[in-house]
Amino acid sequence: MSLRRPIVLLGPLVLIAVGLGLHDWPVDGGRVQAFADRALKDYGLTLTVQGPATLTPLPRPRLTFGRVRITADDGGSPLVDAGRLGIDLDPVGLLTGRVAAGGLHLAGGILSGRAADWRGVLAHLTERVRAGATAHPTRLTVTGARTTQDGPARDIDLDLSWPSWSASAEVAARLTWRGVPMRITVAHVRPNDFVLGRRSPITGEATWPTGSLAVDGTVETAVSGSAWPSLAGQMRAETRSLPESLAWIGLKVPLSPLAGAFSLTGLFETADRSVSWTRLRLGLGRNVLEGAGAVMLGSGDAPRLSVQATLAAETLDLATLADDSGLLLGSEPVPLALAPVTQGDLDLRLSAASGQIGSVQVQDLAASVLVRDAALEVAVNRARVQDGLLKGRLTLASGADPAETDMRLQGSLDRVELGGLLGGTDAGRWLAGPVHGQFNVESSARDTAALAARLNGRATVTLTGGAITGLDLADVVHRNGAVAAGALARRNGRTAIERAAVTLRFTDGIGEITEAGLLGPSVGATVQGHVSLPGRRLDLRGDLALRGPADPTRGLLFEVSGPWTALAARTAAHVEVPGPAAQAGEGTAPDVFGPPDMQSLPVNARAYAP
């Protein structure tokens, strides 16, 4: 008989056998449940089959249960519910009479999102490792699962690989967390070392559309009473929007609404509900800061986050802070409730060799920010502007009404160059010289407009050895209030100032000029008037008088009034000032302002008004 005929017959038989092996064969649910339950008992799990069961012999024996529930042996909430479970059976174990699961595959289903529910599984795994057991599932996959009905995670796809010949396991997962898709990978973890309380290497990364987080270090099981495992190593994180990422994670960090792009790298370690960085490098917008810090998460259903950090920078750009301050000082009312920016505790110590706050250049900056529940304090302990020193403290606290904020601002200036301080304003082009001053004001309101309307306090500023650049006040007096043609454009005039001082006393947002005067080699002046913060208006009256060898009888009355953005200056044509007053520059002129005797100065001349 020819050998060709058996070979020809063997092919169809093999195809039939393979087809039968790949087919799902219905089996008795009760018997296979008992069979599979023995495979899960070693891990403290109880299997309840709620649907049909099938057996697929090839390519590897697999039991599939249409609908299952898996609970811990000690009861409690289901760990897995309403899922379709497949169990790969170990062929070697079957031949030796041992029931072992080579792989577990879950499709769909609801997973418990509570870490406490899974502690029993970890405890049984620890017992097996300590007893010397080496058998374990080599593959665990989850597809299309979710947490409880109102849980934050859905569309969970997970693939855990732990080959029997390797001490290390790898995990890759994709899921949608609170509506945002993300990917997680973990590698180099040694499960046996981890469950035995020994440190295991770990490499992990999480990515989402606006940011990423990566860790490379070691991990150890949580100590008794700790909520998290202990991690240490190198961390790297970045996000295009810190407030958006924090809101997505579910954390509330103090002052985070003021932040934007954020990055972090450094050496870290975790303890019970805390993370600390012994060496830290932060990127905030265009700023790079280095130092150390720690983050601690409180207990309870709504834990409060606490942040501590000491950071330093070579250069610091606070343009965003200046822009936000500009909004607070704008004409449109801005709510002042502190709750949105004090949802956590912050203790920040900050220093910089140089910095830029709006148009103001500062050096040797040392500041601190302290945030507590419904309270905020910002202190500038030291900031050098040119050769001067600026200090200040702003304290905000919620009142009896959470929507209302109590504000107190105090500070001092010591030989601060006025031109540098006002560099971004029109006045900075006209005034120069070192100033000394103190201010102490307070208010309470629901928004910025009401805050200005309720401001009370006192401010004093003194200028010594300065100048008005671009305008000669003595020449203006000689010309009876007129300015030489083109003098303002050429800016070739100058008025030296030996001393100028102004004292403002604020009551309900109206600043009364209680003392104000200017004394120079050639002219002297006194000023009276009001500054309205709610109305954003200035109303001043004063007089100029020649001093020294100039004509002491010549004087000039002036008036500056109008909105801050459209001030207008007027002068009286000519005034005879008594000799002693003219010599001192302190005479009080009669009220001679009126349309017949007035001349209008160019709008830029408003800058010389003290």
Secondary structure, DSSP 8 states (H G I E B T S, - for coil): --THHHHHHHHHHHHHHHHHHHS-EEE-HHHHHHHHHHHHHTTTEEEEE-S-EEEE-SSS-EEEEEEEEEEETT--S-SEEEEEEEEEE-HHHHHTT---EEEEEEES-EE---GGGGHHHHHHHHHHHHTT-----SEEEEEEEB-STT-SEEEEEEEEE--TT-S-EEEEEEEEETTEEEEEEEEEE-HHHHHTT--EEEEEEEEETTEEEEEEEEEE---TT-SS-EEEEEEEEEES-HHHHHHHHT---TTGGG--SEEEEEEEEEETTEEEEEEEEEEETTEEEEEEEEEEE--SSS--EEEEEEEEEEEEE-HHHHHHHHHHTSSS--B--SGGG-SSEEEEEEEEEEEEETTEEEEEEEEEEEEETTEEEEEEEEEEETTEEEEEEEEEEE-SSTT-EEEEEEEEEEEEEHHHHTTTSGGGGTEESEEEEEEEEEEEESBHHHHHHT-EEEEEEEEEEEEEET--HHHHHHTTT---TTHHHHT--EEEEEEEEEEEEEETTEEEEEEEEEE-SSEEEEEEEEEETTTTEEEEEEEEEE-TTS-TTEEEEEEEEEETTS-EEEEES-EE--HHHHHHT--------SGGGEEE--GGGGGG--
